[in-house]
Amino acid sequence: MSNLFAPHYQQMLVANITNEPNNLSANTVSEASDVNDALFIYRNNYIETGIRALSITFPTVLALLGEDAFRNIAKLYLIKHPKDCFDWADYGAMFSAYLFDIDALADTPYIPEVAELDWRLSTIERQQDIDFDADSFALLQNYDAAKLNFVPAPGLQVMNVYFPVQELYSLVHHASPEENEHTKAEGIKNLKILIHSAINNPVLRSIVLWREHYKALFEYCEQMPAKAFESMVNESSVEQVLASFGDDQAAMSQWLQQHIGTRKIYAIATRNKTT
């Protein structure tokens, strides 16, 4: 048997896995006929493993679309965007953008935003852990705020959305089995109203995402807090972050107390660079 690691075999392997046409010679194809069955099995294993991995990373999308629709879309994505990373947990970065091109999702335009939320939550949960340092907040009283940084929670970030992704997420993950049918029906009715409003009168809203212990969390936030979080993520000084609130000292104090308490802010550190 010819060397299976020769370049033309590698070319055929990729072409067969992704089901793409190739320019292999007839002689090469003939030589490789004894591995066709193995390639077929390998391709099926690649597709099934990929679908399973995507369903773990995008559980909300899976629930909203249903298993059959999700499998079909995931399979197409796997073929168009072959895995190029070692860990399946790192695969799927382009999935939300890919969903914009799926004509069958025209009636569910919120799905790409939900997919982006799923992806961000998944990546946040795999961020390296850091220690909460309560003592470091004393630096706020003793140092110039221009020379200090906030240390955000692992993976803290801001996402902008048009659709009610928090409500859609809750519909899937936080539905109570004790809810009666009338309550469920009212919840779905209100959700449809929110989606209809987002389509006909789109308003951009901000969501802050972070990790508490090993659980990724998120919530809506208003304009000034969102601006402060974005400034913090960009490693602006404490002075610059707090300037997001202008002269509203009450809002600034509330933001600090609330988000130190909810551990979106893990510590205060002295700056090691100038701006």
C-alpha positions in Angstrom: 0.0 0.0 0.0 1.2 3.5 -0.8 2.1 5.9 2.0 -1.1 7.3 3.6 0.8 10.4 4.8 1.8 11.4 1.3 0.4 14.9 0.3 -2.2 13.5 -2.1 -3.6 11.3 0.6 -3.9 14.3 2.9 -5.6 16.2 0.2 -8.1 13.4 -0.4 -8.7 13.1 3.3 -9.8 16.7 3.6 -11.8 16.5 0.5 -13.6 13.4 1.6 -14.3 14.7 5.1 -15.8 18.0 3.9 -17.4 16.3 0.8 -15.6 18.8 -1.5 -14.6 18.0 -5.1 -10.9 17.4 -5.6 -8.5 17.3 -8.5 -6.9 14.0 -7.7 -5.8 11.9 -10.7 -7.7 8.7 -11.6 -4.5 6.7 -10.7 -4.4 8.3 -7.2 -8.1 7.6 -6.6 -7.6 4.0 -7.7 -4.6 3.7 -5.3 -6.7 5.0 -2.5 -9.8 3.0 -3.1 -8.9 0.7 -0.2 -9.2 3.5 2.3 -12.5 4.9 1.0 -14.5 2.9 3.6 -12.3 4.2 6.4 -12.7 7.8 5.1 -16.5 7.4 5.0 -16.4 6.2 8.7 -14.0 9.0 9.6 -16.2 11.6 7.9 -19.4 10.4 9.7 -17.5 10.4 13.0 -16.3 14.0 12.3 -19.8 15.2 11.5 -21.4 13.5 14.5 -18.7 14.6 16.9 -19.0 18.1 15.6 -22.8 18.2 15.9 -22.5 17.0 19.5 -19.8 19.6 20.3 -21.9 22.4 18.8 -25.0 21.3 20.7 -23.0 21.6 23.9 -21.7 25.0 23.1 -25.0 26.3 21.7 -27.6 24.7 24.0 -30.1 27.6 23.7 -30.0 27.5 19.9 -30.5 23.8 20.0 -33.6 24.1 22.2 -35.1 26.9 20.2 -34.6 25.3 16.8 -35.3 21.7 17.7 -32.9 18.8 17.2 -33.6 18.1 13.5 -33.1 21.7 12.4 -30.1 22.2 14.5 -28.4 19.0 13.2 -29.0 20.1 9.6 -27.6 23.6 10.2 -24.7 22.3 12.2 -23.7 19.7 9.5 -23.6 22.5 6.9 -21.5 24.6 9.2 -19.1 21.8 9.8 -18.6 21.3 6.1 -18.2 25.0 5.3 -16.0 25.7 8.3 -13.9 22.6 9.0 -12.4 22.3 12.5 -9.0 23.9 12.7 -8.5 23.8 16.4 -7.4 21.0 18.8 -10.2 21.2 21.3 -13.9 21.0 20.1 -14.7 23.4 22.9 -12.9 26.1 20.9 -14.8 25.4 17.7 -17.8 27.5 16.7 -16.6 31.1 16.7 -18.2 31.8 13.3 -21.4 29.9 14.0 -23.5 33.0 15.0 -22.3 34.9 11.9 -23.0 31.8 9.7 -26.6 31.7 10.9 -27.3 35.1 9.3 -26.9 33.4 5.9 -29.5 30.6 6.6 -32.6 31.5 4.7 -34.7 29.0 6.7 -34.1 31.2 9.8 -35.7 34.3 8.2 -38.7 33.9 10.5 -36.5 33.6 13.6 -34.1 36.5 13.2 -33.1 36.4 16.9 -31.3 33.1 16.6 -27.9 34.6 15.6 -27.9 36.8 18.7 -28.8 33.9 20.9 -26.0 31.9 19.3 -23.5 34.7 20.0 -24.7 34.8 23.6 -24.2 31.0 23.9 -20.7 31.3 22.5 -19.7 34.0 24.8 -21.0 32.2 27.9 -19.2 29.1 26.8 -15.8 30.9 26.4 -16.2 32.8 29.6 -16.6 29.6 31.6 -13.3 28.4 30.3 -11.4 31.6 31.3 -8.5 31.2 33.7 -9.6 31.8 37.3 -8.4 34.7 39.5 -8.7 35.4 43.2 -11.1 38.0 44.5 -9.1 40.5 46.5 -11.3 42.4 48.9 -8.4 44.2 50.7 -7.3 45.8 47.4 -10.3 48.1 47.4 -8.6 50.2 50.1 -6.4 51.5 47.4 -9.3 53.7 46.2 -8.9 55.8 49.4 -5.1 56.0 49.3 -4.1 56.3 45.7 -4.7 58.7 42.8 -7.5 57.1 40.7 -5.6 57.9 37.5 -2.9 55.5 38.7 -5.2 52.6 39.5 -7.0 49.9 37.4 -10.1 47.8 38.0 -9.5 44.1 37.8 -12.6 42.7 36.1 -14.1 39.2 36.7 -12.8 36.5 34.4 -14.2 37.0 30.9 -16.2 40.1 31.8 -17.4 41.8 28.6 -20.3 43.8 27.1 -22.5 42.6 24.3 -25.0 44.7 22.4 -28.3 43.1 21.2 -31.6 44.0 19.6 -33.6 41.0 20.6 -34.8 39.9 24.0 -32.0 37.3 24.4 -32.3 37.2 28.2 -36.0 36.3 28.0 -35.3 33.7 25.3 -32.5 32.2 27.4 -34.7 32.1 30.4 -37.5 30.4 28.4 -35.1 27.5 27.7 -33.0 27.3 30.9 -35.1 28.7 33.7 -38.6 27.5 33.0 -40.1 26.1 36.2 -41.9 22.7 36.0 -44.4 24.1 38.5 -45.6 26.8 36.1 -49.2 26.2 34.9 -50.1 26.3 31.3 -51.7 29.7 31.5 -48.5 31.2 33.0 -46.4 29.6 30.3 -48.7 30.8 27.6 -48.6 34.4 28.9 -44.8 34.3 29.0 -44.6 33.1 25.4 -47.2 35.8 24.4 -45.1 38.5 26.0 -41.9 37.2 24.5 -43.5 37.3 21.0 -44.5 40.9 21.6 -40.9 41.8 22.5 -39.6 40.0 19.4 -42.1 41.8 17.2 -41.1 45.1 18.8 -37.4 44.4 18.2 -38.1 43.7 14.5 -40.3 46.8 13.9 -38.7 49.3 16.2 -35.1 48.0 16.9 -33.4 49.5 19.9 -29.9 48.5 20.8 -29.4 47.2 24.4 -26.4 46.2 26.3 -25.7 43.1 28.3 -22.8 42.5 30.7 -21.4 39.0 30.9 -19.1 37.7 33.6 -18.2 34.6 35.5 -19.0 34.0 39.2 -17.0 31.0 40.5 -17.3 28.7 37.5 -20.7 29.8 36.2 -21.0 32.3 33.4 -23.8 34.9 34.1 -25.3 37.9 32.2 -27.8 40.7 32.7 -29.0 43.8 30.9 -27.4 47.0 31.9 -28.1 50.7 31.2 -26.0 53.0 29.0 -23.7 54.5 31.7 -22.9 51.2 33.4 -22.3 49.6 30.0 -19.9 52.4 29.1 -18.1 52.0 32.4 -17.7 48.2 31.9 -16.4 48.7 28.4 -13.9 51.2 29.7 -12.8 48.8 32.4 -12.4 45.9 29.9 -10.2 48.2 27.8 -7.9 48.7 30.8 -8.7 52.4 31.3 -7.8 53.9 34.7 -10.2 53.9 37.5 -10.5 57.7 36.9 -11.5 57.2 33.3 -13.9 54.4 34.1 -15.7 56.4 36.7 -15.9 59.4 34.3 -18.5 57.4 32.4 -21.0 58.6 35.1 -20.2 62.3 34.6 -21.4 64.3 37.6 -23.8 61.6 38.8 -22.1 60.6 42.0 -25.0 58.6 43.2 -25.0 56.4 40.1 -21.3 56.0 40.3 -21.4 54.9 44.0 -24.3 52.5 43.3 -22.4 51.0 40.4 -19.3 50.4 42.5 -21.2 48.9 45.4 -23.4 46.7 43.3 -20.7 45.3 41.0 -18.1 44.7 43.7 -20.9 42.9 45.6 -21.8 40.8 42.6 -18.1 40.2 41.8 -18.0 41.7 38.4 -15.1 43.7 39.8 -12.5 41.4 41.5 -9.8 43.9 42.7 -8.0 47.2 42.3 -4.5 47.2 41.0 -1.9 49.9 40.5 -1.3 50.7 36.8 1.8 49.5 35.1 1.4 51.6 32.0 0.5 55.2 31.2 -2.4 56.2 28.9 
